[in-house]
Amino acid sequence: METAPHSARSPLYIKIWGVLLMLTVAEIVCTQLSLGRSTMLGALVLLATVKATLVAVYFMHLRWERVLLAGVALLPFPLATLFAVVLMLENAR
């Protein structure tokens, strides 16, 4: 596995941090808007999933790992999303 030194990736980390900051602001704005409960929960789950994926891929260095290891590490994210969607659908009944 050949990777660039951390100093070469620093601008990338700063960009990802900025994206995470903007997603956090979007979550706060989402809670302040008068959206329906299901819409707000769906948006918050989606934003949290994107944030968790970015953290796992870049800050846990999964982007530079082998595909199988990255797949095993990232598999819980779509499963958790599916679980959350099913719970929200059950709650809407």
MOPAC internal coordinates of N, CA, C and O (Angstrom, degrees):
PM7 1SCF
backbone

  N    0.0000 0     0.00 0     0.00 0    0    0    0
  C    1.4506 1     0.00 0     0.00 0    1    0    0
  C    1.5184 1   108.48 1     0.00 0    2    1    0
  O    1.2310 1   120.88 1   -60.57 1    3    2    1
  N    1.3016 1   115.93 1   119.43 1    3    2    1
  C    1.4500 1   121.06 1  -179.15 1    5    3    2
  C    1.5251 1   108.67 1  -108.81 1    6    5    3
  O    1.2310 1   120.91 1   -55.91 1    7    6    5
  N    1.2992 1   115.87 1   124.09 1    7    6    5
  C    1.4655 1   119.78 1  -179.55 1    9    7    6
  C    1.5204 1   109.46 1  -129.20 1   10    9    7
  O    1.2310 1   121.72 1   -19.42 1   11   10    9
  N    1.2963 1   114.32 1   160.58 1   11   10    9
  C    1.4586 1   120.24 1   175.92 1   13   11   10
  C    1.5230 1   108.83 1   -79.64 1   14   13   11
  O    1.2310 1   120.34 1   -27.91 1   15   14   13
  N    1.3208 1   116.96 1   152.09 1   15   14   13
  C    1.4710 1   118.69 1   176.58 1   17   15   14
  C    1.5282 1   110.48 1   -62.19 1   18   17   15
  O    1.2310 1   121.41 1   -22.98 1   19   18   17
  N    1.3225 1   114.90 1   157.02 1   19   18   17
  C    1.4684 1   119.86 1  -177.56 1   21   19   18
  C    1.5253 1   112.16 1   -57.47 1   22   21   19
  O    1.2310 1   120.35 1   143.72 1   23   22   21
  N    1.3128 1   116.93 1   -36.28 1   23   22   21
  C    1.4676 1   118.42 1  -178.24 1   25   23   22
  C    1.5268 1   111.54 1   -64.90 1   26   25   23
  O    1.2310 1   120.41 1   150.64 1   27   26   25
  N    1.3333 1   116.82 1   -29.36 1   27   26   25
  C    1.4687 1   119.63 1   178.28 1   29   27   26
  C    1.5171 1   111.13 1   -73.70 1   30   29   27
  O    1.2310 1   120.03 1   156.12 1   31   30   29
  N    1.3367 1   117.55 1   -23.88 1   31   30   29
  C    1.4589 1   121.43 1  -179.65 1   33   31   30
  C    1.5268 1   113.05 1   -93.57 1   34   33   31
  O    1.2310 1   119.40 1   176.77 1   35   34   33
  N    1.3039 1   118.75 1    -3.23 1   35   34   33
  C    1.4603 1   121.29 1  -176.33 1   37   35   34
  C    1.5239 1   113.73 1   -55.54 1   38   37   35
  O    1.2310 1   118.82 1   135.05 1   39   38   37
  N    1.3322 1   119.86 1   -44.95 1   39   38   37
  C    1.4739 1   118.34 1   177.68 1   41   39   38
  C    1.5300 1   112.21 1   -61.30 1   42   41   39
  O    1.2310 1   120.30 1   146.25 1   43   42   41
  N    1.3230 1   117.03 1   -33.75 1   43   42   41
  C    1.4595 1   120.33 1   177.35 1   45   43   42
  C    1.5249 1   110.67 1   -65.66 1   46   45   43
  O    1.2310 1   120.49 1   136.60 1   47   46   45
  N    1.3272 1   116.67 1   -43.40 1   47   46   45
  C    1.4649 1   120.11 1   178.62 1   49   47   46
  C    1.5213 1   111.45 1   -62.15 1   50   49   47
  O    1.2310 1   120.42 1   141.69 1   51   50   49
  N    1.3082 1   116.79 1   -38.31 1   51   50   49
  C    1.4663 1   120.25 1   179.41 1   53   51   50
  C    1.5294 1   110.19 1   -67.50 1   54   53   51
  O    1.2310 1   120.30 1   141.00 1   55   54   53
  N    1.3422 1   117.03 1   -39.00 1   55   54   53
  C    1.4680 1   120.06 1   177.02 1   57   55   54
  C    1.5180 1   110.86 1   -64.61 1   58   57   55
  O    1.2310 1   120.09 1   136.03 1   59   58   57
  N    1.3151 1   117.44 1   -43.97 1   59   58   57
  C    1.4701 1   121.16 1   179.22 1   61   59   58
  C    1.5194 1   109.71 1   -63.69 1   62   61   59
  O    1.2310 1   119.96 1   139.62 1   63   62   61
  N    1.3283 1   117.69 1   -40.38 1   63   62   61
  C    1.4590 1   120.79 1   177.28 1   65   63   62
  C    1.5316 1   110.35 1   -60.56 1   66   65   63
  O    1.2310 1   120.70 1   139.00 1   67   66   65
  N    1.3333 1   116.26 1   -41.00 1   67   66   65
  C    1.4626 1   119.94 1   177.82 1   69   67   66
  C    1.5221 1   112.02 1   -63.53 1   70   69   67
  O    1.2310 1   120.64 1   139.21 1   71   70   69
  N    1.3284 1   116.39 1   -40.79 1   71   70   69
  C    1.4677 1   120.14 1   177.49 1   73   71   70
  C    1.5258 1   109.87 1   -64.18 1   74   73   71
  O    1.2310 1   120.18 1   137.69 1   75   74   73
  N    1.3341 1   117.26 1   -42.31 1   75   74   73
  C    1.4631 1   120.34 1   177.77 1   77   75   74
  C    1.5285 1   111.22 1   -62.45 1   78   77   75
  O    1.2310 1   120.44 1   141.33 1   79   78   77
  N    1.3106 1   116.76 1   -38.67 1   79   78   77
  C    1.4629 1   120.96 1   177.47 1   81   79   78
  C    1.5244 1   110.63 1   -63.50 1   82   81   79
  O    1.2310 1   120.50 1   135.23 1   83   82   81
  N    1.3455 1   116.66 1   -44.77 1   83   82   81
  C    1.4711 1   120.16 1   179.41 1   85   83   82
  C    1.5348 1   110.87 1   -64.24 1   86   85   83
  O    1.2310 1   120.03 1   142.41 1   87   86   85
  N    1.3346 1   117.55 1   -37.59 1   87   86   85
  C    1.4638 1   120.20 1   177.88 1   89   87   86
  C    1.5251 1   110.89 1   -66.29 1   90   89   87
  O    1.2310 1   120.44 1   143.42 1   91   90   89
  N    1.3330 1   116.76 1   -36.58 1   91   90   89
  C    1.4653 1   120.31 1   176.83 1   93   91   90
  C    1.5223 1   110.71 1   -65.00 1   94   93   91
  O    1.2310 1   120.32 1   137.49 1   95   94   93
  N    1.3162 1   117.00 1   -42.51 1   95   94   93
  C    1.4696 1   121.15 1   176.51 1   97   95   94
  C    1.5271 1   109.49 1   -62.14 1   98   97   95
  O    1.2310 1   120.33 1   139.03 1   99   98   97
  N    1.3305 1   116.97 1   -40.97 1   99   98   97
  C    1.4686 1   120.49 1   178.27 1  101   99   98
  C    1.5274 1   110.81 1   -62.13 1  102  101   99
  O    1.2310 1   120.18 1   142.84 1  103  102  101
  N    1.3281 1   117.27 1   -37.16 1  103  102  101
  C    1.4688 1   119.74 1   176.94 1  105  103  102
  C    1.5235 1   111.05 1   -64.95 1  106  105  103
  O    1.2310 1   120.56 1   138.19 1  107  106  105
  N    1.3067 1   116.53 1   -41.81 1  107  106  105
  C    1.4709 1   120.18 1   179.55 1  109  107  106
  C    1.5241 1   110.17 1   -65.04 1  110  109  107
  O    1.2310 1   120.47 1   136.02 1  111  110  109
  N    1.3249 1   116.71 1   -43.98 1  111  110  109
  C    1.4668 1   120.76 1   178.61 1  113  111  110
  C    1.5204 1   109.87 1   -62.68 1  114  113  111
  O    1.2310 1   120.37 1   140.39 1  115  114  113
  N    1.3177 1   116.89 1   -39.61 1  115  114  113
  C    1.4609 1   121.71 1  -179.63 1  117  115  114
  C    1.5272 1   111.19 1   -60.71 1  118  117  115
  O    1.2310 1   120.39 1   141.80 1  119  118  117
  N    1.3235 1   116.85 1   -38.20 1  119  118  117
  C    1.4654 1   119.27 1   179.58 1  121  119  118
  C    1.5240 1   111.99 1   -73.91 1  122  121  119
  O    1.2310 1   120.03 1   156.15 1  123  122  121
  N    1.3357 1   117.54 1   -23.85 1  123  122  121
  C    1.4637 1   120.83 1  -178.89 1  125  123  122
  C    1.5243 1   112.99 1   -85.50 1  126  125  123
  O    1.2310 1   120.31 1   159.22 1  127  126  125
  N    1.3284 1   117.02 1   -20.78 1  127  126  125
  C    1.4641 1   120.44 1   178.89 1  129  127  126
  C    1.5276 1   109.80 1   -76.00 1  130  129  127
  O    1.2310 1   120.97 1   -24.82 1  131  130  129
  N    1.3045 1   115.75 1   155.18 1  131  130  129
  C    1.4605 1   119.17 1   179.14 1  133  131  130
  C    1.5347 1   109.58 1   -90.54 1  134  133  131
  O    1.2310 1   121.48 1  -112.07 1  135  134  133
  N    1.3176 1   114.77 1    67.93 1  135  134  133
  C    1.4624 1   121.04 1   177.01 1  137  135  134
  C    1.5226 1   108.50 1   -89.81 1  138  137  135
  O    1.2310 1   120.69 1   -17.36 1  139  138  137
  N    1.3019 1   116.29 1   162.64 1  139  138  137
  C    1.4542 1   119.36 1   173.03 1  141  139  138
  C    1.5213 1   109.78 1   -67.60 1  142  141  139
  O    1.2310 1   121.15 1   -21.20 1  143  142  141
  N    1.3024 1   115.41 1   158.80 1  143  142  141
  C    1.4646 1   119.95 1  -177.07 1  145  143  142
  C    1.5269 1   111.51 1   -59.59 1  146  145  143
  O    1.2310 1   120.25 1   132.75 1  147  146  145
  N    1.3219 1   117.13 1   -47.25 1  147  146  145
  C    1.4653 1   120.58 1  -179.23 1  149  147  146
  C    1.5174 1   111.72 1   -64.45 1  150  149  147
  O    1.2310 1   120.24 1   139.89 1  151  150  149
  N    1.3244 1   117.15 1   -40.11 1  151  150  149
  C    1.4598 1   121.09 1   178.88 1  153  151  150
  C    1.5161 1   110.75 1   -64.38 1  154  153  151
  O    1.2310 1   120.63 1   135.14 1  155  154  153
  N    1.3312 1   116.39 1   -44.86 1  155  154  153
  C    1.4559 1   120.22 1  -179.80 1  157  155  154
  C    1.5226 1   110.63 1   -64.39 1  158  157  155
  O    1.2310 1   119.84 1   134.99 1  159  158  157
  N    1.3297 1   117.90 1   -45.01 1  159  158  157
  C    1.4613 1   120.26 1   179.56 1  161  159  158
  C    1.5215 1   111.17 1   -63.48 1  162  161  159
  O    1.2310 1   120.31 1   138.72 1  163  162  161
  N    1.3118 1   117.02 1   -41.28 1  163  162  161
  C    1.4580 1   120.27 1   177.88 1  165  163  162
  C    1.5185 1   111.91 1   -61.71 1  166  165  163
  O    1.2310 1   120.78 1   136.14 1  167  166  165
  N    1.3195 1   116.12 1   -43.86 1  167  166  165
  C    1.4679 1   120.50 1   179.32 1  169  167  166
  C    1.5263 1   111.12 1   -64.91 1  170  169  167
  O    1.2310 1   120.75 1   137.65 1  171  170  169
  N    1.3305 1   116.16 1   -42.35 1  171  170  169
  C    1.4630 1   119.43 1  -179.76 1  173  171  170
  C    1.5259 1   111.74 1   -66.15 1  174  173  171
  O    1.2310 1   120.37 1   140.67 1  175  174  173
  N    1.3253 1   116.90 1   -39.33 1  175  174  173
  C    1.4714 1   120.23 1   178.05 1  177  175  174
  C    1.5264 1   109.84 1   -65.36 1  178  177  175
  O    1.2310 1   120.56 1   137.70 1  179  178  177
  N    1.3230 1   116.54 1   -42.30 1  179  178  177
  C    1.4590 1   120.05 1   179.01 1  181  179  178
  C    1.5313 1   111.20 1   -63.16 1  182  181  179
  O    1.2310 1   120.39 1   133.66 1  183  182  181
  N    1.3139 1   116.85 1   -46.34 1  183  182  181
  C    1.4631 1   120.39 1   179.26 1  185  183  182
  C    1.5267 1   111.52 1   -63.10 1  186  185  183
  O    1.2310 1   120.06 1   138.43 1  187  186  185
  N    1.3220 1   117.49 1   -41.57 1  187  186  185
  C    1.4642 1   120.93 1   178.65 1  189  187  186
  C    1.5193 1   111.51 1   -65.25 1  190  189  187
  O    1.2310 1   120.43 1   143.11 1  191  190  189
  N    1.3250 1   116.79 1   -36.89 1  191  190  189
  C    1.4615 1   120.40 1   178.44 1  193  191  190
  C    1.5279 1   110.70 1   -66.28 1  194  193  191
  O    1.2310 1   120.37 1   138.03 1  195  194  193
  N    1.3200 1   116.91 1   -41.97 1  195  194  193
  C    1.4663 1   120.52 1   178.38 1  197  195  194
  C    1.5325 1   109.96 1   -63.63 1  198  197  195
  O    1.2310 1   120.43 1   136.51 1  199  198  197
  N    1.3332 1   116.78 1   -43.49 1  199  198  197
  C    1.4619 1   120.29 1   179.44 1  201  199  198
  C    1.5182 1   111.39 1   -63.30 1  202  201  199
  O    1.2310 1   120.01 1   135.25 1  203  202  201
  N    1.3173 1   117.58 1   -44.75 1  203  202  201
  C    1.4658 1   120.95 1   179.92 1  205  203  202
  C    1.5209 1   111.46 1   -63.51 1  206  205  203
  O    1.2310 1   120.76 1   141.71 1  207  206  205
  N    1.3209 1   116.15 1   -38.29 1  207  206  205
  C    1.4609 1   119.81 1   178.47 1  209  207  206
  C    1.5231 1   110.94 1   -66.03 1  210  209  207
  O    1.2310 1   119.88 1   136.45 1  211  210  209
  N    1.3267 1   117.84 1   -43.55 1  211  210  209
  C    1.4605 1   120.80 1   177.99 1  213  211  210
  C    1.5232 1   111.51 1   -61.04 1  214  213  211
  O    1.2310 1   120.49 1   136.65 1  215  214  213
  N    1.3247 1   116.66 1   -43.35 1  215  214  213
  C    1.4649 1   120.20 1   179.31 1  217  215  214
  C    1.5235 1   110.12 1   -62.83 1  218  217  215
  O    1.2310 1   120.45 1   134.41 1  219  218  217
  N    1.3236 1   116.74 1   -45.59 1  219  218  217
  C    1.4675 1   119.85 1  -178.85 1  221  219  218
  C    1.5206 1   111.66 1   -64.88 1  222  221  219
  O    1.2310 1   120.53 1   136.34 1  223  222  221
  N    1.3137 1   116.60 1   -43.66 1  223  222  221
  C    1.4680 1   119.87 1  -174.63 1  225  223  222
  C    1.5243 1   111.88 1   -71.47 1  226  225  223
  O    1.2310 1   119.86 1   137.24 1  227  226  225
  N    1.3206 1   117.87 1   -42.76 1  227  226  225
  C    1.4592 1   119.30 1  -173.80 1  229  227  226
  C    1.5245 1   113.74 1   -98.60 1  230  229  227
  O    1.2310 1   119.38 1   131.58 1  231  230  229
  N    1.3223 1   118.79 1   -48.42 1  231  230  229
  C    1.4546 1   119.78 1  -175.25 1  233  231  230
  C    1.5234 1   112.59 1   -81.53 1  234  233  231
  O    1.2310 1   120.00 1   157.39 1  235  234  233
  N    1.3376 1   117.60 1   -22.61 1  235  234  233
  C    1.4607 1   120.35 1   173.54 1  237  235  234
  C    1.5267 1   110.49 1   -96.07 1  238  237  235
  O    1.2310 1   120.19 1  -173.96 1  239  238  237
  N    1.3191 1   117.24 1     6.04 1  239  238  237
  C    1.4612 1   125.07 1   173.72 1  241  239  238
  C    1.5256 1   113.88 1    61.71 1  242  241  239
  O    1.2310 1   119.73 1  -152.33 1  243  242  241
  N    1.3158 1   118.12 1    27.67 1  243  242  241
  C    1.4588 1   119.96 1   179.01 1  245  243  242
  C    1.5235 1   111.76 1   -72.60 1  246  245  243
  O    1.2310 1   120.30 1   159.83 1  247  246  245
  N    1.3098 1   117.03 1   -20.17 1  247  246  245
  C    1.4682 1   119.77 1   178.75 1  249  247  246
  C    1.5180 1   110.86 1   -62.83 1  250  249  247
  O    1.2310 1   120.35 1   150.12 1  251  250  249
  N    1.3060 1   116.93 1   -29.88 1  251  250  249
  C    1.4507 1   120.97 1  -176.38 1  253  251  250
  C    1.5284 1   112.56 1  -100.99 1  254  253  251
  O    1.2310 1   119.91 1  -171.30 1  255  254  253
  N    1.3122 1   117.77 1     8.70 1  255  254  253
  C    1.4641 1   121.69 1   178.12 1  257  255  254
  C    1.5186 1   110.30 1   -92.11 1  258  257  255
  O    1.2310 1   121.14 1    -8.07 1  259  258  257
  N    1.3062 1   115.42 1   171.93 1  259  258  257
  C    1.4594 1   120.41 1   176.73 1  261  259  258
  C    1.5236 1   109.10 1   -68.25 1  262  261  259
  O    1.2310 1   121.16 1   -22.70 1  263  262  261
  N    1.3119 1   115.39 1   157.30 1  263  262  261
  C    1.4602 1   121.67 1  -173.90 1  265  263  262
  C    1.5298 1   110.86 1   -62.71 1  266  265  263
  O    1.2310 1   119.40 1   137.94 1  267  266  265
  N    1.3137 1   118.75 1   -42.06 1  267  266  265
  C    1.4628 1   121.12 1  -177.89 1  269  267  266
  C    1.5281 1   111.18 1   -63.51 1  270  269  267
  O    1.2310 1   120.26 1   134.65 1  271  270  269
  N    1.3234 1   117.11 1   -45.35 1  271  270  269
  C    1.4596 1   120.42 1   179.29 1  273  271  270
  C    1.5259 1   111.16 1   -64.19 1  274  273  271
  O    1.2310 1   120.81 1   137.47 1  275  274  273
  N    1.3126 1   116.06 1   -42.53 1  275  274  273
  C    1.4620 1   119.45 1   178.45 1  277  275  274
  C    1.5257 1   110.56 1   -64.08 1  278  277  275
  O    1.2310 1   120.39 1   140.40 1  279  278  277
  N    1.3319 1   116.87 1   -39.60 1  279  278  277
  C    1.4650 1   120.16 1   177.99 1  281  279  278
  C    1.5121 1   112.33 1   -62.48 1  282  281  279
  O    1.2310 1   120.58 1   137.67 1  283  282  281
  N    1.3249 1   116.50 1   -42.33 1  283  282  281
  C    1.4677 1   120.54 1   179.01 1  285  283  282
  C    1.5268 1   110.23 1   -65.40 1  286  285  283
  O    1.2310 1   120.34 1   140.79 1  287  286  285
  N    1.3155 1   116.95 1   -39.21 1  287  286  285
  C    1.4624 1   120.34 1  -178.39 1  289  287  286
  C    1.5238 1   112.08 1   -73.92 1  290  289  287
  O    1.2310 1   120.05 1   147.88 1  291  290  289
  N    1.3343 1   117.52 1   -32.12 1  291  290  289
  C    1.4674 1   120.68 1  -176.77 1  293  291  290
  C    1.5197 1   113.51 1   -92.05 1  294  293  291
  O    1.2310 1   119.46 1   169.04 1  295  294  293
  N    1.3187 1   118.63 1   -10.96 1  295  294  293
  C    1.4607 1   121.62 1  -179.02 1  297  295  294
  C    1.5279 1   113.44 1   -57.01 1  298  297  295
  O    1.2310 1   118.50 1   141.87 1  299  298  297
  N    1.3301 1   120.46 1   -38.13 1  299  298  297
  C    1.4665 1   119.02 1   179.89 1  301  299  298
  C    1.5269 1   114.66 1   -62.21 1  302  301  299
  O    1.2310 1   119.33 1   154.11 1  303  302  301
  N    1.3276 1   118.88 1   -25.89 1  303  302  301
  C    1.4593 1   120.16 1  -177.19 1  305  303  302
  C    1.5259 1   113.33 1   -65.16 1  306  305  303
  O    1.2310 1   118.78 1   129.52 1  307  306  305
  N    1.3341 1   119.93 1   -50.48 1  307  306  305
  C    1.4688 1   117.48 1   177.09 1  309  307  306
  C    1.5233 1   112.08 1   -67.73 1  310  309  307
  O    1.2310 1   120.22 1   148.64 1  311  310  309
  N    1.3224 1   117.19 1   -31.36 1  311  310  309
  C    1.4666 1   119.08 1   177.50 1  313  311  310
  C    1.5272 1   111.15 1   -66.84 1  314  313  311
  O    1.2310 1   120.54 1   138.90 1  315  314  313
  N    1.3231 1   116.58 1   -41.10 1  315  314  313
  C    1.4670 1   120.30 1   177.69 1  317  315  314
  C    1.5268 1   110.47 1   -66.10 1  318  317  315
  O    1.2310 1   120.30 1   141.90 1  319  318  317
  N    1.3087 1   117.03 1   -38.10 1  319  318  317
  C    1.4638 1   120.88 1   177.37 1  321  319  318
  C    1.5283 1   110.43 1   -63.79 1  322  321  319
  O    1.2310 1   120.69 1   134.73 1  323  322  321
  N    1.3159 1   116.29 1   -45.27 1  323  322  321
  C    1.4637 1   120.47 1   177.70 1  325  323  322
  C    1.5245 1   110.57 1   -60.56 1  326  325  323
  O    1.2310 1   120.56 1   136.26 1  327  326  325
  N    1.3187 1   116.54 1   -43.74 1  327  326  325
  C    1.4599 1   121.38 1   178.05 1  329  327  326
  C    1.5293 1   111.15 1   -60.44 1  330  329  327
  O    1.2310 1   120.18 1   136.52 1  331  330  329
  N    1.3275 1   117.27 1   -43.48 1  331  330  329
  C    1.4629 1   120.96 1   179.85 1  333  331  330
  C    1.5159 1   111.14 1   -65.57 1  334  333  331
  O    1.2310 1   119.95 1   140.49 1  335  334  333
  N    1.3288 1   117.70 1   -39.51 1  335  334  333
  C    1.4710 1   120.79 1   178.82 1  337  335  334
  C    1.5133 1   110.45 1   -64.48 1  338  337  335
  O    1.2310 1   120.54 1   136.49 1  339  338  337
  N    1.3353 1   116.57 1   -43.51 1  339  338  337
  C    1.4634 1   119.83 1   178.99 1  341  339  338
  C    1.5266 1   110.56 1   -62.48 1  342  341  339
  O    1.2310 1   120.29 1   138.58 1  343  342  341
  N    1.3229 1   117.05 1   -41.42 1  343  342  341
  C    1.4647 1   120.07 1   177.67 1  345  343  342
  C    1.5287 1   112.00 1   -63.04 1  346  345  343
  O    1.2310 1   120.74 1   139.03 1  347  346  345
  N    1.3381 1   116.19 1   -40.97 1  347  346  345
  C    1.4677 1   119.27 1   178.51 1  349  347  346
  C    1.5236 1   110.91 1   -65.82 1  350  349  347
  O    1.2310 1   120.25 1   142.00 1  351  350  349
  N    1.3179 1   117.13 1   -38.00 1  351  350  349
  C    1.4684 1   119.34 1   177.55 1  353  351  350
  C    1.5225 1   111.81 1   -66.63 1  354  353  351
  O    1.2310 1   120.91 1   142.29 1  355  354  353
  N    1.3136 1   115.87 1   -37.71 1  355  354  353
  C    1.4676 1   119.88 1   175.86 1  357  355  354
  C    1.5340 1   110.96 1   -65.56 1  358  357  355
  O    1.2310 1   120.44 1   142.80 1  359  358  357
  N    1.3148 1   116.77 1   -37.20 1  359  358  357
  C    1.4563 1   121.40 1  -179.54 1  361  359  358
  C    1.5272 1   111.76 1   -69.45 1  362  361  359
  O    1.2310 1   120.38 1   152.21 1  363  362  361
  N    1.3364 1   116.89 1   -27.79 1  363  362  361
  C    1.4630 1   120.93 1  -177.30 1  365  363  362
  C    1.5292 1   112.33 1   -75.12 1  366  365  363
  O    1.2310 1   120.18 1   163.99 1  367  366  365
  N    1.3128 1   117.26 1   -16.01 1  367  366  365
  C    1.4789 1   119.68 1  -178.96 1  369  367  366
  C    1.4783 1   113.39 1   -69.90 1  370  369  367
  O    1.2310 1   120.10 1   180.00 1  371  370  369

